[in-house]
Amino acid sequence: MKTQANFPKLLQAFFTSRLMKQQQVSSNTIAAYRDTFRLLVLFAQDHLKKAPSHLMVEDLEAPFITSFLDHIETKRGNSVRTRNTRLATIHSFFRYVALNEPSLSALAQRVLSIPPKKFKRKQVAFLTDAEITAFLNAPDLRTWIGRRDRALLLTAIQTGLRVSELIGIRCQDVVLSSGAHVRCTGKGRKERCTPLRKDALGILQVWLREREGTPSEPLFPNIYGEQLSRDAVEHLVSKYARAAAEHCPSLRAKHISPHVLRHTTAMQLLQHGVDRTVIALWLGHESLQTIDVYLHADLAMKEKAMAKTPATGMSRGRYRPDDDVLTFLRSL
């Protein structure tokens, strides 16, 4: 008689043994993997009518996984990029299953054969100088939350930190002396320092005095003194984007997220002639190729380059109709 594999047991071993002990992945990676499987088991609970603790690996066949991926894209409104990230997490788990449960190798291979979905690469969104001003003027400075949020938003725009890096900053990570900078731990647990401009330095000095936190406490806490969540940052960014749009109509056509603030940092550096290598180091990118998306996004830089290009003198030629086959192929 065939014995079904216990999904909860394998999932727990995958996290504790594989990810934490063997690979020693970062806490951010653990959180991302956790969120994927939380969504998956809740989807299974709704569609298979099984509690998460009663799931078997055999319940997670390739068609079911595909249905789950379609669900998060269509019902939850996730992007194709997010869908592919969730799939990569599931693939990682099933590679572990194939190694530790040989009887499930065929099932694992069927799940691993699910391909990532192709998608169109959109140009990155970023804020102009006028939009940045409206955005930073949106918080109500008469309140504690408003002053905290302005300091947070200015720090985000000026440093280009990821959300996980931003909320992870402790009071001791801000250096206000000569060579003012902020320290953070990025992807792969790599530490880096990002310099602070005078405007950000002045606001952070005032905020730190009001914050009165111990060195190990979060720089930007919630009302309970605890670290802000990613959702909280996304919420406040959306809130201030809507408020700023009342005074800067161009913001109405843009979807502003915390990552857009990171793009804004990169575009400001690029527009002021900062070398791509420095921008990659500033943002904590692994590859220079990541910076290429900003080159494609900056229309102003393209227009300046075109202005330096002399007009091409083209002689008029006689029209010749295309071959029928070429015409047909062009119409496809």
URZI-V174724 format. One record per pair of residues at least 24 apart in sequence whose C-alpha atoms are under 10 Angstrom apart, sorted by the first residue. I is the first residue (numbers start at 1). GAP is how many residues later the second one is. Records with the same first field share a line. If there is no record, write none. Layout:
I: GAP ; GAP
//
This chain:
2: 101
3: 100
4: 51 ; 52 ; 53 ; 54 ; 55 ; 99 ; 100
5: 50 ; 51 ; 52 ; 53 ; 54 ; 92 ; 96 ; 98 ; 99
6: 47 ; 48 ; 49 ; 50 ; 51 ; 52
7: 45 ; 46 ; 47 ; 48 ; 49 ; 50 ; 51 ; 52 ; 53 ; 90
8: 44 ; 45 ; 46 ; 47 ; 48 ; 49
9: 44 ; 47
10: 46 ; 47 ; 83 ; 84 ; 86 ; 87 ; 90 ; 91
11: 26 ; 46 ; 82 ; 83 ; 85 ; 86
13: 83
14: 78 ; 79 ; 80 ; 82 ; 83 ; 86
15: 78
18: 75 ; 78
19: 73 ; 74
24: 164
25: 162 ; 163 ; 164
26: 160 ; 161 ; 162 ; 163
27: 160 ; 161 ; 162
28: 136 ; 137 ; 158 ; 159 ; 160 ; 161
29: 60 ; 158 ; 159
32: 53 ; 54 ; 57
33: 52 ; 53 ; 55 ; 56 ; 57 ; 59 ; 60
34: 55
35: 51
36: 47 ; 49 ; 50 ; 51 ; 52 ; 53 ; 54
37: 49 ; 52 ; 53 ; 56
39: 29 ; 33 ; 47
40: 24 ; 25 ; 28 ; 29 ; 32 ; 46 ; 50
41: 27
43: 24 ; 25 ; 28 ; 29
44: 24
57: 37 ; 40 ; 47 ; 50 ; 51
58: 46 ; 49 ; 50
60: 47 ; 48 ; 51
61: 46 ; 47 ; 49 ; 50
62: 45 ; 46 ; 47 ; 48 ; 49 ; 50 ; 51 ; 52
63: 47 ; 48 ; 51
64: 47
65: 25 ; 46 ; 49
66: 45 ; 48 ; 49
79: 40
80: 36 ; 37 ; 38 ; 39 ; 40
81: 35 ; 36 ; 37 ; 38 ; 39 ; 40
83: 33 ; 34
84: 31 ; 32 ; 33 ; 34 ; 35
85: 31
86: 30
87: 24 ; 25 ; 27 ; 28 ; 29 ; 30
88: 24 ; 26 ; 27 ; 28
121: 172
122: 171 ; 175
123: 170 ; 171 ; 172 ; 173 ; 174 ; 175
124: 135 ; 136 ; 139 ; 140 ; 143 ; 169 ; 170 ; 171 ; 172 ; 173 ; 174
125: 129 ; 130 ; 131 ; 132 ; 134 ; 135 ; 136 ; 137 ; 138 ; 139 ; 142 ; 169 ; 172 ; 173
126: 128 ; 129 ; 130 ; 131 ; 133 ; 134 ; 135 ; 136 ; 137 ; 138 ; 139 ; 140 ; 141 ; 142 ; 168 ; 171 ; 172
127: 30 ; 123 ; 124 ; 127 ; 129 ; 133 ; 134 ; 135 ; 136 ; 137 ; 138 ; 140 ; 141
128: 122 ; 123 ; 136 ; 139 ; 140
129: 135 ; 139
130: 117 ; 118 ; 120 ; 121
131: 110 ; 113 ; 114 ; 116 ; 117 ; 118 ; 119 ; 120
132: 25 ; 109 ; 112 ; 116 ; 119 ; 129 ; 132
133: 111 ; 115
134: 106 ; 107 ; 109 ; 110 ; 111 ; 112 ; 113 ; 114 ; 115 ; 117
135: 102 ; 105 ; 106 ; 107 ; 108 ; 109 ; 110 ; 112 ; 113 ; 116
136: 104 ; 105 ; 108
137: 103 ; 106 ; 107 ; 110
138: 101 ; 102 ; 103 ; 104 ; 105 ; 106 ; 107 ; 108 ; 109
139: 97 ; 100 ; 101 ; 104 ; 105
140: 100
144: 63 ; 66 ; 67 ; 79
145: 75 ; 76 ; 77 ; 78
147: 56 ; 59 ; 60 ; 63
148: 55 ; 56 ; 59 ; 60 ; 62 ; 63 ; 71 ; 72 ; 73 ; 74
149: 71 ; 84 ; 87 ; 88 ; 91
150: 50 ; 53 ; 54 ; 57 ; 90
151: 49 ; 50 ; 51 ; 52 ; 53 ; 54 ; 55 ; 56 ; 57 ; 68 ; 69
152: 48 ; 51 ; 52 ; 55 ; 67 ; 68 ; 81 ; 85
153: 47 ; 80 ; 83 ; 84 ; 87 ; 105 ; 108
154: 45 ; 46 ; 47 ; 49 ; 50 ; 107
155: 27 ; 41 ; 42 ; 44 ; 45 ; 46 ; 48 ; 49 ; 106
156: 44 ; 102 ; 103 ; 104 ; 105 ; 106 ; 108 ; 109
157: 43 ; 101 ; 102 ; 103 ; 104 ; 105 ; 106 ; 107 ; 108 ; 109 ; 111
158: 36 ; 37 ; 38 ; 39 ; 41 ; 42 ; 103 ; 104 ; 106 ; 107 ; 108 ; 110 ; 111
159: 34 ; 35 ; 36 ; 37 ; 38 ; 41 ; 102 ; 103 ; 105 ; 106 ; 107 ; 123 ; 124
160: 34 ; 98 ; 99 ; 100 ; 101 ; 102 ; 103 ; 104 ; 105 ; 106 ; 119 ; 122 ; 123 ; 124
161: 24 ; 25 ; 33 ; 97 ; 98 ; 100 ; 101 ; 102 ; 104 ; 121 ; 122 ; 123
162: 24 ; 25 ; 96 ; 97 ; 99 ; 100 ; 121 ; 122
163: 65 ; 66 ; 67 ; 68 ; 70 ; 71 ; 95 ; 96 ; 98 ; 99
164: 64 ; 65 ; 66 ; 69
166: 52 ; 53 ; 54 ; 62 ; 64 ; 67 ; 92
167: 51 ; 52 ; 53 ; 54 ; 60 ; 61 ; 62 ; 63 ; 65 ; 66
168: 49 ; 50 ; 51 ; 52 ; 53 ; 59 ; 60 ; 61
169: 47 ; 48 ; 49 ; 50 ; 51 ; 52 ; 58
170: 43 ; 44 ; 45 ; 46 ; 47 ; 48 ; 49 ; 50 ; 51 ; 57
171: 37 ; 40 ; 41 ; 42 ; 43 ; 44 ; 45 ; 46 ; 47 ; 48 ; 49
172: 41 ; 42 ; 43 ; 44 ; 45 ; 46 ; 47
173: 42 ; 43 ; 45 ; 46
174: 27 ; 30 ; 31 ; 34 ; 41 ; 45
175: 26 ; 29 ; 30
176: 25 ; 26 ; 28 ; 29
177: 24
185: 99
186: 97 ; 98 ; 99
187: 97 ; 98 ; 99
190: 94
191: 93
192: 89 ; 90 ; 91 ; 92
193: 88 ; 89 ; 91
194: 87 ; 88 ; 89 ; 90
195: 87
230: 28
233: 24 ; 25
234: 24 ; 25
237: 24
263: 28 ; 30 ; 31
264: 30
266: 25 ; 28 ; 29
267: 24 ; 27 ; 28 ; 30 ; 31
270: 24 ; 25 ; 28 ; 31
271: 24 ; 27 ; 29 ; 30
//
